[in-house]
């Protein structure tokens, strides 16, 4: 196990850290998926922004976690990627 994994496991034992990590997980999962799809389609941020009809800086802010997108905006992103947006609720892990 790497030092980073050991550090992360130790941090996850801290209740405050774990709560904040769990709170942010959905946001970063969405960002990760958008970046993955954009890269798989060989689109730069500028090209991707043009497909959506927005500025490249908005894509940069989104991918850096500095923008909280609306569902409408996520639907535009999905459409530009040739995808459908699906949102689901899952049972909370104990």
TIMI-2910 file (N, C-alpha, C, CB; in pm, 1 decimal, decimal comma, always signed):
<rs>
+----------+----------+----------+----------+----------+----------+----------+----------+----------+----------+----------+----------+------+
!      n_x !      n_y !      n_z !     ca_x !     ca_y !     ca_z !      c_x !      c_y !      c_z !     cb_x !     cb_y !     cb_z ! resn !
+----------+----------+----------+----------+----------+----------+----------+----------+----------+----------+----------+----------+------+
!    +86,0 !   -118,6 !     +0,0 !     +0,0 !     +0,0 !     +0,0 !    +89,9 !   +124,0 !     +0,0 !    -97,5 !     +0,3 !   +124,3 !  Unk !
!    +54,2 !   +219,5 !    -85,3 !   +135,3 !   +341,3 !    -95,5 !   +116,9 !   +429,4 !    +27,7 !    +98,7 !   +420,0 !   -222,5 !  Unk !
!   +211,3 !   +519,2 !    +44,7 !   +203,2 !   +613,7 !   +156,6 !    +77,1 !   +699,1 !   +146,9 !   +327,9 !   +703,9 !   +160,0 !  Unk !
!    +39,3 !   +733,9 !    +23,7 !    -81,4 !   +815,0 !     +4,2 !   -205,2 !   +738,4 !    +48,7 !    -95,4 !   +857,2 !   -143,3 !  Unk !
!   -214,1 !   +611,0 !    +13,0 !   -328,3 !   +528,8 !    +55,8 !   -332,0 !   +513,8 !   +207,0 !   -322,4 !   +390,5 !     -9,8 !  Unk !
!   -216,0 !   +495,9 !   +267,3 !   -209,6 !   +484,8 !   +414,4 !   -257,5 !   +615,0 !   +478,9 !    -64,2 !   +451,5 !   +461,3 !  Unk !
!   -211,5 !   +726,5 !   +424,0 !   -251,8 !   +856,8 !   +476,7 !   -402,5 !   +874,9 !   +464,2 !   -178,1 !   +970,1 !   +403,3 !  Unk !
!   -457,0 !   +839,4 !   +347,0 !   -600,2 !   +853,5 !   +324,1 !   -679,2 !   +767,8 !   +422,0 !   -635,3 !   +815,5 !   +180,2 !  Unk !
!   -640,1 !   +643,7 !   +439,7 !   -710,1 !   +555,3 !   +534,5 !   -706,7 !   +612,1 !   +675,9 !   -647,3 !   +414,8 !   +533,4 !  Unk !
!   -594,3 !   +669,0 !   +713,7 !   -583,9 !   +729,3 !   +846,7 !   -678,2 !   +849,5 !   +857,7 !   -437,8 !   +772,4 !   +875,9 !  Unk !
!   -682,8 !   +932,6 !   +752,8 !   -771,4 !  +1048,9 !   +754,3 !   -917,9 !  +1008,3 !   +760,5 !   -747,0 !  +1135,0 !   +631,6 !  Unk !
!   -953,4 !   +899,8 !   +692,5 !  -1092,7 !   +853,5 !   +690,8 !  -1140,0 !   +806,0 !   +827,7 !  -1108,7 !   +741,4 !   +589,9 !  Unk !
!  -1049,1 !   +782,2 !   +918,4 !  -1086,1 !   +744,6 !  +1054,9 !  -1134,6 !   +865,6 !  +1133,6 !   -967,3 !   +679,4 !  +1126,8 !  Unk !
!  -1101,1 !   +985,8 !  +1085,1 !  -1144,8 !  +1109,4 !  +1148,3 !  -1286,3 !  +1139,5 !  +1099,1 !  -1046,5 !  +1228,1 !  +1116,5 !  Unk !
!  -1382,2 !  +1144,5 !  +1191,7 !  -1523,2 !  +1159,7 !  +1154,4 !  -1549,7 !  +1287,1 !  +1074,8 !  -1609,5 !  +1159,2 !  +1278,6 !  Unk !
!  -1489,9 !  +1398,1 !  +1113,5 !  -1511,9 !  +1524,8 !  +1043,0 !  -1458,7 !  +1515,9 !   +899,7 !  -1443,6 !  +1641,8 !  +1118,7 !  Unk !
!  -1340,0 !  +1459,9 !   +882,5 !  -1282,2 !  +1442,2 !   +749,3 !  -1371,4 !  +1351,8 !   +665,0 !  -1139,7 !  +1383,3 !   +758,7 !  Unk !
!  -1414,6 !  +1240,3 !   +722,2 !  -1496,8 !  +1143,2 !   +650,4 !  -1628,7 !  +1205,9 !   +605,2 !  -1524,1 !  +1020,5 !   +738,8 !  Unk !
!  -1692,5 !  +1285,1 !   +691,0 !  -1818,0 !  +1350,7 !   +654,4 !  -1797,5 !  +1447,4 !   +538,6 !  -1876,8 !  +1424,8 !   +774,7 !  Unk !
!  -1691,6 !  +1526,3 !   +544,8 !  -1664,0 !  +1623,3 !   +438,2 !  -1628,7 !  +1551,0 !   +308,4 !  -1549,2 !  +1718,5 !   +479,3 !  Unk !
!  -1551,3 !  +1445,2 !   +317,4 !  -1516,2 !  +1365,5 !   +198,8 !  -1643,4 !  +1309,2 !   +134,5 !  -1418,5 !  +1249,7 !   +236,7 !  Unk !
!  -1730,5 !  +1253,0 !   +214,8 !  -1855,1 !  +1195,3 !   +163,5 !  -1946,9 !  +1302,3 !   +104,9 !  -1928,0 !  +1119,7 !   +274,7 !  Unk !
!  -1944,2 !  +1421,9 !   +163,0 !  -2026,3 !  +1532,0 !   +113,1 !  -1979,9 !  +1576,3 !    -25,6 !  -2021,9 !  +1650,3 !   +210,6 !  Unk !
!  -1850,0 !  +1575,9 !    -47,8 !  -1794,6 !  +1623,9 !   -174,4 !  -1784,9 !  +1517,0 !   -283,0 !  -1659,3 !  +1680,9 !   -150,3 !  Unk !
!  -1797,1 !  +1390,7 !   -245,3 !  -1779,4 !  +1281,7 !   -341,0 !  -1868,3 !  +1293,3 !   -464,9 !  -1806,5 !  +1151,2 !   -273,2 !  Unk !
!  -1998,8 !  +1317,8 !   -452,9 !  -2081,6 !  +1326,9 !   -574,6 !  -2033,9 !  +1435,5 !   -671,0 !  -2226,2 !  +1353,7 !   -536,8 !  Unk !
!  -1995,3 !  +1550,0 !   -618,3 !  -1948,3 !  +1660,2 !   -702,7 !  -1826,3 !  +1617,2 !   -783,2 !  -1914,6 !  +1783,8 !   -617,0 !  Unk !
!  -1730,2 !  +1554,5 !   -716,0 !  -1607,7 !  +1517,3 !   -784,8 !  -1626,0 !  +1395,6 !   -875,1 !  -1498,9 !  +1490,1 !   -684,1 !  Unk !
!  -1723,6 !  +1312,5 !   -848,8 !  -1754,4 !  +1202,3 !   -940,4 !  -1808,0 !  +1257,3 !  -1072,1 !  -1856,8 !  +1104,9 !   -876,9 !  Unk !
!  -1892,0 !  +1359,5 !  -1064,3 !  -1946,3 !  +1422,7 !  -1185,1 !  -1833,6 !  +1487,2 !  -1264,6 !  -2054,3 !  +1528,1 !  -1148,8 !  Unk !
!  -1749,1 !  +1561,6 !  -1196,8 !  -1637,6 !  +1628,9 !  -1263,6 !  -1546,6 !  +1526,5 !  -1331,2 !  -1557,1 !  +1714,1 !  -1162,8 !  Unk !
!  -1514,5 !  +1421,3 !  -1258,8 !  -1427,0 !  +1316,3 !  -1313,3 !  -1487,8 !  +1255,4 !  -1439,2 !  -1402,0 !  +1206,0 !  -1207,9 !  Unk !
!  -1617,1 !  +1231,0 !  -1437,4 !  -1685,3 !  +1171,0 !  -1551,6 !  -1687,0 !  +1266,0 !  -1671,0 !  -1828,0 !  +1132,0 !  -1513,7 !  Unk !
!  -1709,6 !  +1393,9 !  -1647,6 !  -1709,5 !  +1492,4 !  -1756,1 !  -1571,1 !  +1498,8 !  -1820,7 !  -1751,3 !  +1632,4 !  -1703,4 !  Unk !
!  -1467,2 !  +1506,8 !  -1739,1 !  -1330,9 !  +1513,1 !  -1792,2 !  -1297,8 !  +1386,2 !  -1870,9 !  -1229,2 !  +1533,1 !  -1677,9 !  Unk !
!  -1335,4 !  +1270,8 !  -1817,5 !  -1309,6 !  +1142,9 !  -1885,3 !  -1376,1 !  +1140,7 !  -2022,4 !  -1360,3 !  +1024,5 !  -1799,8 !  Unk !
!  -1502,9 !  +1176,9 !  -2027,9 !  -1577,1 !  +1175,4 !  -2153,9 !  -1520,3 !  +1277,2 !  -2253,4 !  -1725,5 !  +1204,3 !  -2128,2 !  Unk !
!  -1486,8 !  +1394,3 !  -2205,3 !  -1430,2 !  +1498,6 !  -2293,0 !  -1297,6 !  +1451,0 !  -2351,7 !  -1409,7 !  +1632,0 !  -2214,9 !  Unk !
!  -1213,5 !  +1391,3 !  -2267,4 !  -1083,9 !  +1342,1 !  -2314,3 !  -1099,3 !  +1224,9 !  -2410,9 !   -997,5 !  +1300,3 !  -2195,7 !  Unk !
!  -1195,0 !  +1135,2 !  -2384,0 !  -1216,9 !  +1021,8 !  -2474,2 !  -1260,7 !  +1069,0 !  -2613,0 !  -1322,2 !   +926,5 !  -2415,4 !  Unk !
!  -1325,2 !  +1183,6 !  -2618,9 !  -1370,0 !  +1239,1 !  -2747,3 !  -1266,2 !  +1334,9 !  -2805,8 !  -1504,4 !  +1311,7 !  -2730,1 !  Unk !
!  -1148,9 !  +1340,1 !  -2741,9 !  -1037,1 !  +1424,2 !  -2787,9 !  -1078,0 !  +1570,3 !  -2805,6 !   -982,0 !  +1370,4 !  -2919,7 !  Unk !
!  -1157,4 !  +1619,2 !  -2711,3 !  -1200,3 !  +1758,4 !  -2714,6 !  -1119,7 !  +1840,2 !  -2614,9 !  -1350,7 !  +1770,0 !  -2684,7 !  Unk !
!  -1068,9 !  +1953,7 !  -2659,5 !  -1008,6 !  +2047,4 !  -2566,3 !  -1121,5 !  +2115,9 !  -2490,1 !   -917,6 !  +2151,6 !  -2640,2 !  Unk !
!  -1087,9 !  +2185,1 !  -2384,4 !  -1190,1 !  +2260,8 !  -2312,3 !  -1253,3 !  +2364,2 !  -2405,9 !  -1129,3 !  +2330,1 !  -2187,2 !  Unk !
!  -1172,0 !  +2425,7 !  -2489,4 !  -1222,2 !  +2528,4 !  -2581,2 !  -1319,5 !  +2467,8 !  -2682,8 !  -1104,9 !  +2597,1 !  -2654,2 !  Unk !
!  -1284,7 !  +2353,5 !  -2739,9 !  -1373,2 !  +2286,1 !  -2835,6 !  -1503,4 !  +2242,7 !  -2768,9 !  -1302,6 !  +2164,3 !  -2897,2 !  Unk !
!  -1490,1 !  +2189,9 !  -2648,6 !  -1606,9 !  +2143,4 !  -2574,2 !  -1699,1 !  +2260,3 !  -2541,3 !  -1563,7 !  +2071,6 !  -2445,1 !  Unk !
!  -1641,0 !  +2370,3 !  -2496,5 !  -1719,1 !  +2489,9 !  -2464,5 !  -1793,8 !  +2539,7 !  -2587,9 !  -1627,8 !  +2600,9 !  -2409,1 !  Unk !
!  -1728,4 !  +2537,1 !  -2702,8 !  -1792,2 !  +2581,8 !  -2826,9 !  -1912,2 !  +2493,7 !  -2861,6 !  -1690,7 !  +2580,9 !  -2942,7 !  Unk !
!  -1901,6 !  +2362,1 !  -2836,9 !  -2014,1 !  +2271,5 !  -2863,8 !  -2134,6 !  +2305,0 !  -2776,4 !  -1972,0 !  +2125,6 !  -2840,8 !  Unk !
!  -2107,6 !  +2351,1 !  -2655,3 !  -2214,8 !  +2383,4 !  -2560,9 !  -2265,4 !  +2526,0 !  -2583,7 !  -2165,7 !  +2366,7 !  -2415,4 !  Unk !
!  -2176,8 !  +2612,0 !  -2634,3 !  -2212,8 !  +2752,1 !  -2655,4 !  -2180,6 !  +2839,6 !  -2536,0 !  -2359,1 !  +2763,4 !  -2687,4 !  Unk !
!  -2071,0 !  +2804,1 !  -2466,8 !  -2027,5 !  +2882,3 !  -2350,2 !  -1879,2 !  +2914,4 !  -2364,7 !  -2054,6 !  +2804,9 !  -2216,7 !  Unk !
!  -1826,4 !  +2989,3 !  -2269,7 !  -1684,5 !  +3023,7 !  -2270,5 !  -1601,5 !  +2908,9 !  -2213,7 !  -1659,7 !  +3152,5 !  -2190,1 !  Unk !
!  -1479,3 !  +2896,6 !  -2262,4 !  -1385,6 !  +2794,3 !  -2214,0 !  -1361,0 !  +2809,9 !  -2064,4 !  -1252,2 !  +2802,5 !  -2290,5 !  Unk !
!  -1360,8 !  +2932,8 !  -2015,5 !  -1335,3 !  +2956,1 !  -1873,5 !  -1442,3 !  +2889,4 !  -1785,8 !  -1330,2 !  +3107,1 !  -1844,8 !  Unk !
!  -1564,8 !  +2877,3 !  -1837,8 !  -1669,9 !  +2808,9 !  -1761,0 !  -1640,5 !  +2660,4 !  -1747,5 !  -1806,5 !  +2829,0 !  -1827,4 !  Unk !
!  -1587,1 !  +2600,0 !  -1853,3 !  -1549,7 !  +2458,9 !  -1847,7 !  -1433,6 !  +2441,5 !  -1750,0 !  -1511,4 !  +2405,6 !  -1989,2 !  Unk !
!  -1339,0 !  +2530,7 !  -1755,5 !  -1225,0 !  +2524,1 !  -1664,4 !  -1270,8 !  +2532,8 !  -1519,0 !  -1125,4 !  +2636,7 !  -1695,3 !  Unk !
!  -1358,7 !  +2627,3 !  -1490,2 !  -1410,2 !  +2642,1 !  -1353,3 !  -1484,0 !  +2516,0 !  -1308,7 !  -1503,9 !  +2764,2 !  -1343,8 !  Unk !
!  -1563,7 !  +2459,4 !  -1397,6 !  -1636,9 !  +2336,5 !  -1365,9 !  -1539,2 !  +2223,1 !  -1335,2 !  -1730,3 !  +2296,9 !  -1482,8 !  Unk !
!  -1442,3 !  +2202,5 !  -1423,8 !  -1348,8 !  +2091,6 !  -1407,8 !  -1255,4 !  +2109,7 !  -1288,9 !  -1267,7 !  +2074,8 !  -1533,4 !  Unk !
!  -1238,0 !  +2233,2 !  -1244,9 !  -1154,2 !  +2259,6 !  -1127,2 !  -1234,1 !  +2258,5 !   -997,3 !  -1084,2 !  +2393,4 !  -1142,3 !  Unk !
!  -1363,3 !  +2233,8 !  -1007,1 !  -1446,7 !  +2227,1 !   -887,7 !  -1489,2 !  +2361,8 !   -834,5 !  -1375,3 !  +2154,1 !   -781,5 !  Unk !
!  -1474,6 !  +2466,6 !   -915,7 !  -1508,6 !  +2602,2 !   -872,0 !  -1642,4 !  +2650,8 !   -925,1 !  -1401,2 !  +2697,5 !   -914,6 !  Unk !
!  -1724,7 !  +2558,7 !   -970,3 !  -1854,5 !  +2594,2 !  -1026,2 !  -1953,6 !  +2485,9 !   -988,0 !  -1847,4 !  +2611,6 !  -1181,1 !  Unk !
!  -2069,8 !  +2526,7 !   -941,2 !  -2173,5 !  +2432,3 !   -900,6 !  -2280,8 !  +2432,3 !  -1009,7 !  -2234,4 !  +2470,1 !   -759,5 !  Unk !
!  -2275,5 !  +2334,6 !  -1102,1 !  -2365,5 !  +2337,9 !  -1216,9 !  -2509,7 !  +2302,7 !  -1181,7 !  -2315,8 !  +2244,0 !  -1322,4 !  Unk !
!  -2601,6 !  +2361,8 !  -1256,1 !  -2742,9 !  +2328,0 !  -1242,3 !  -2769,3 !  +2198,9 !  -1319,3 !  -2834,4 !  +2444,2 !  -1293,9 !  Unk !
!  -2883,6 !  +2140,2 !  -1296,7 !  -2922,4 !  +2020,5 !  -1372,1 !  -2936,7 !  +2055,3 !  -1520,0 !  -3055,1 !  +1960,9 !  -1317,2 !  Unk !
!  -2991,7 !  +2171,8 !  -1551,4 !  -3003,8 !  +2214,4 !  -1691,0 !  -2866,8 !  +2221,5 !  -1758,4 !  -3073,8 !  +2350,9 !  -1699,2 !  Unk !
!  -2769,2 !  +2275,0 !  -1687,1 !  -2634,4 !  +2285,9 !  -1742,5 !  -2573,4 !  +2146,5 !  -1762,7 !  -2544,5 !  +2371,2 !  -1649,8 !  Unk !
!  -2594,7 !  +2057,2 !  -1666,6 !  -2543,6 !  +1919,7 !  -1680,2 !  -2609,4 !  +1849,3 !  -1798,9 !  -2568,6 !  +1839,2 !  -1550,1 !  Unk !
!  -2736,4 !  +1879,8 !  -1824,8 !  -2802,9 !  +1821,5 !  -1941,0 !  -2740,9 !  +1872,7 !  -2071,2 !  -2953,2 !  +1853,1 !  -1937,9 !  Unk !
!  -2703,4 !  +2000,1 !  -2076,6 !  -2636,1 !  +2055,3 !  -2194,3 !  -2501,1 !  +1986,7 !  -2215,2 !  -2617,1 !  +2208,0 !  -2179,6 !  Unk !
!  -2430,8 !  +1963,9 !  -2105,4 !  -2301,1 !  +1896,3 !  -2113,1 !  -2319,9 !  +1754,5 !  -2166,3 !  -2232,0 !  +1893,5 !  -1974,0 !  Unk !
!  -2416,9 !  +1684,3 !  -2110,6 !  -2443,6 !  +1546,8 !  -2155,0 !  -2475,5 !  +1543,7 !  -2304,1 !  -2560,2 !  +1485,1 !  -2074,5 !  Unk !
!  -2559,5 !  +1634,2 !  -2348,8 !  -2597,7 !  +1639,4 !  -2490,0 !  -2476,2 !  +1666,4 !  -2578,6 !  -2704,7 !  +1747,4 !  -2512,5 !  Unk !
!  -2391,3 !  +1758,9 !  -2536,7 !  -2270,7 !  +1791,2 !  -2613,9 !  -2176,5 !  +1671,7 !  -2622,6 !  -2197,6 !  +1910,5 !  -2551,5 !  Unk !
!  -2182,1 !  +1583,9 !  -2523,3 !  -2099,1 !  +1463,3 !  -2522,2 !  -2168,2 !  +1345,2 !  -2590,4 !  -2063,2 !  +1426,2 !  -2379,1 !  Unk !
!  -2291,3 !  +1366,9 !  -2636,0 !  -2367,1 !  +1258,8 !  -2698,8 !  -2416,1 !  +1157,2 !  -2596,7 !  -2282,0 !  +1189,3 !  -2803,7 !  Unk !
!  -2443,7 !  +1204,5 !  -2476,7 !  -2485,5 !  +1118,4 !  -2365,2 !  -2619,5 !  +1165,2 !  -2310,7 !  -2379,0 !  +1118,0 !  -2252,8 !  Unk !
!  -2676,1 !  +1083,7 !  -2223,0 !  -2795,3 !  +1121,0 !  -2146,6 !  -2753,9 !  +1138,8 !  -2001,2 !  -2909,1 !  +1013,1 !  -2160,4 !  Unk !
!  -2816,6 !  +1233,4 !  -1935,4 !  -2791,9 !  +1255,5 !  -1793,6 !  -2888,3 !  +1170,1 !  -1712,4 !  -2806,7 !  +1405,7 !  -1757,0 !  Unk !
!  -2834,7 !  +1091,9 !  -1620,9 !  -2915,1 !  +1012,0 !  -1529,2 !  -2870,0 !  +1043,8 !  -1386,6 !  -2901,8 !   +858,5 !  -1560,3 !  Unk !
!  -2966,1 !  +1070,8 !  -1302,7 !  -2937,7 !  +1100,9 !  -1162,1 !  -3009,5 !   +996,5 !  -1079,2 !  -2982,8 !  +1246,9 !  -1122,2 !  Unk !
!  -2942,2 !   +945,1 !   -979,3 !  -3007,0 !   +844,8 !   -894,9 !  -2975,7 !   +871,1 !   -748,5 !  -2962,2 !   +703,0 !   -934,5 !  Unk !
!  -3065,1 !   +825,4 !   -664,7 !  -3045,9 !   +830,5 !   -521,4 !  -3008,2 !   +690,3 !   -476,1 !  -3174,0 !   +882,8 !   -447,8 !  Unk !
!  -2907,7 !   +682,3 !   -392,5 !  -2863,0 !   +553,6 !   -340,0 !  -2878,0 !   +553,3 !   -189,4 !  -2716,7 !   +524,3 !   -380,3 !  Unk !
!  -2890,8 !   +433,9 !   -135,4 !  -2895,7 !   +421,2 !     +9,7 !  -2765,8 !   +471,2 !    +69,4 !  -2922,0 !   +275,4 !    +51,6 !  Unk !
!  -2775,8 !   +538,7 !   +181,3 !  -2658,6 !   +587,6 !   +250,6 !  -2581,8 !   +469,9 !   +310,9 !  -2698,2 !   +689,2 !   +359,5 !  Unk !
!  -2450,5 !   +475,4 !   +292,4 !  -2366,2 !   +371,0 !   +351,8 !  -2354,8 !   +396,6 !   +500,5 !  -2225,1 !   +367,0 !   +285,5 !  Unk !
!  -2365,2 !   +290,7 !   +576,2 !  -2359,8 !   +303,5 !   +722,8 !  -2219,8 !   +328,8 !   +771,4 !  -2414,5 !   +178,9 !   +789,4 !  Unk !
+----------+----------+----------+----------+----------+----------+----------+----------+----------+----------+----------+----------+------+
</rs>
